[in-house]
Amino acid sequence: MSELLRLEELSCGYQEVPVFRDLSLSVDRGQVVCLMGPNGCGKSTLINTVLGLRRSLAGRVLVDGQDSTRLSRRELARRMALVPQGHQPVFPYTVSQVVLMGRTAHLSPFGGPGKADEALCRDVLHAMGLTDKADAPYQQLSGGELQLVLLARAMVQQAPLLLLDEPTAHLDLRNELLFLEQMVRLTAGQGVGVLMATHDPNHAFYLEEMGLPVTAALMGSGGLYRWGPPGETLTPENLAWVYGVEAAILEGGPTLRRVAPRRIL
């Protein structure tokens, strides 16, 4: 596997006050890294720093082996795509128009999308079950539908690295599974690398059971606490230390629910 992203002793924060320090991890082609931890530990801050939206206090972000600060916004957009926590629509674009925006980094400065771009958009909308929403106003979608559109936009961007910031927060059970199935297809079928911030440890177990190479990275107070295969990292002891809850790990066949919180410690 080739390395798509490397974080070297990264420290990030606000007004020179670190949220976390000396964090190092990498994402390879075809790998999923599930970034987990309590609210406020810096998951979104880390993703924004990788995107170049926030300056690091120390350390480096390497994208395809290059220092990200030396890459233009266009070059970064060709290398990584983002699905944010949510998005507040401002302009009355249609769903198709929003998804086509994912092609921007591949177009000439004064060019518009061509037939191939539009065909790719239609294919992705079909894969996401959004064909009947193609001409619908983006502003009128539910929160869950918005998330599916944002994933579709990231998919047509065709970047080798996908950054997901709590992407399933607004999804019902069916669409959560649909979202995860598309991640499996992108990772196993196209070799996309994924860095996903999530509050649900079950995502790491599910994706691993679907045959993907998954690393679970647990962030605690001030930095990275544990990382490794989900079964070795997401133990009751580690979850108790990071989240302050007693949790049971349920064994069985492939399922979306394996970590069961019992009580606050």
N, C-alpha and C positions, 0 to 999 in steps of 0.2 A: 504493500500500500504506500502511495506517495503522500507526503505531508502537505496539507492545504493551509493549516494555521498553526502557528506556534506562539505561545505567550511565555515570555521570559522574565521572571521575577517582577511581575507587573504589580504596581501599587496604584490604586485609583481612589478618588474621593472628591470632596467638595471644599472649595476655599482652603486648599492645602491641608485639609484634615482627611486622612485616609479612612476609607470604608473597609478596605482590605489591603494587605501588604504581601509582597513577594510571592504572587500566585504564578505558578508555571503549569501549563498543560498544552496538549496538542490535539489536533483533529486531523485524521488521515482520510484519504479518499475512501468512500464506502463505509465509514465508521460513524457511529452516533455517540456523542458525549452528552449525557443527561446531567445538567447542572442543577443541583438542588440545594435548598437551604431555607431558613426562615425569612420572613419579610424583613427587608432592610439590610440583608447581609451583603448585597452588592451584585446580585445576578444581572439586573437590568443595566446597572452602571458598567459592568464588564462588557456586555454586548454593545452598549453605546460607544465604549472605548474602542472595541474591535472595529466598529463601523467608522471610526474617525469623528464621531459626533461629540466626543469628550476627550480632553487631553489627559494622558496618564501622568501621575506624579513621579513615577519611576518605572524602569523596565521597558521592554520592547514588545511590539506586536508585529510578527512576521507573517505575511500573506504570500504563499508560493515562494517562500524563502526571501522575500523582499520586505524591507522596513516599510510598514504601511504609511508612514508619514511622507514617504517619497513617491507615493502613488497618487495620481489624480483621482478626483471623484468618479470620473468615467471609468478609469482602470479598476477602481475598487468595485464599482457596480457590475463590471464584467466578471469579477471574481467571487462576489458574495451577494446574496439576496436576503432580505429581512421579511419575516412575518412578525409584526409587532403585537403587543398585548391587545391593542384595539386601535380604532381609527375613527375620528369624528369627521364625517363627510361635510364638506363645505360647499362644493360646486355640484350642480345636478348632472354629473356624468352618468352614463349608463354603465352597467356591469361590464360589458364588452370593452368600453373605452378605458375603464380602470385597469382591466387585465392587460390590455394592449400597452399600457404605460410601462409594463415590465420589459418591453422591447426597446425602450429609449436608449439604453447604453449601446445598443447594437446598430443604431441608425446614424446616418450622417447628420451633421449639425443642423442642416436645413431640410432634411428629408422626413418623410412620413412613413408609416408602416405600409408594407407591400402585401401582395396576395399571400406570400408564404407566412408572413407574420400573422395575418388574419386567420389562415388555416390552422396555425399552431394554437391560436387563441381559441378557436372553435373546438379543437381536439381536447384541450385542457378543460374547458368548460364542461364538455361531455364527461370527461373522466371524473370531475368533481360533482356531477349531478346538477349542474347549474345552467344547462342549455335553455331551459324555459325561463330563466332569469336574465338572459343575455341582453335584452333591450329594456330591462327594468331600471328605474332610477336607483342608483347606488344609495341615495339618501333614505330610501324607503325600506331597506333591508333590515332584518333583525340582527342582533349582535352576533349570533351564531353564523348567519349567512354572510355577514361582513367578513368574518374570519376565514371562511371558505374562499371568498373572493380574493382576500389578501394572499392566501396560499397559492391560488391560481395565478395571481400576478407574479409571485416569486417563481413559480414553475416556468412560466414563459420567459423569464429572465435568463434561464438556462445557465446560471452561475454554478460552478463546481462546489461552492460552499453555501449552505443554507443556515441562517441564524433565526432561531425561533424563540420569542420571548413570551412564555406562558401562552402558547397558541390555542390551547383547548379550553381556556377559562370560560368561554361563553357557549360551548358546544353541548348539545344533548348527547345521549349515549350513542345513537346511531352515527351522528356526524363526528363524534370523537373517534370512533372506530374507522370511519371513512378517512379522516385526517391521518391517523396512524398508518392505515393501509397505503396511503399515497406516499408516506415517508418510507415505508418498506420498499415500494416500487422504485422510488427515486434513488434510494441508497443501494439496494441490491441490484437493481436493473441498470442504473445509469452511473453508479459510482459516486454519487453526491455525498459529500461529508456534511454532517449535521451537528451543530451545537445548539442544544435545546435547553432553555431555562424552564423548569417545570416545578410545580408544587406537589406533583403526584409521583411517588416512587414506583408505582405500578407501571408507569410508562416504560421505565428501564427494563423491568422484567418482561413486559409484553413484547417489546421490540427484540429483546434477546431471544425469546421463545420463537419469534418469527425468523430466526436464523441470522440476525444481524450482529456484527461485532459491536458491543455496547460497553462503554465505560460510564460508570456512575461516579460523579464528582460531588461530594458533599461539602458545602461551604458552611463554616461556622462563624463565630465572632472573630473577625479580623483576617480571615483567609480560608484557604482550602484545608479541610480537616482530614478527609479520607477520599481516596479514589481507587478505582479498580473495577473488576467484574461485579455486576449487581449482587450476585449471591454472596460475595465476600465483603461488599461495602455496605449494603443496605441491611445490616443486622439489627436486631432489637437494641443492642447496646449502642451502636453508632447513632441510630435514630433517636434514642433517648437523650444522648449527649447533645445532638444538634437541635432537635425540636422540643425537647422537654416533655415527651409523651412516651407512655408505655405502648408498644405496638407488637402485634403478633404477625409472624410471617407464615402464611398459609401455603402449604405444599399441594401440588396437584398438577393437572394438565394445563395447557395454554388457556389463560384467562386474563381479563383486563384488571382483575382485582386480586391482589395477593397480600398487600400490606394492610392490616386492619388496626387502626388506632383504637385503644381501649380506654385510656384515661390520661389526664394531665398529671405530670409528676410535680 
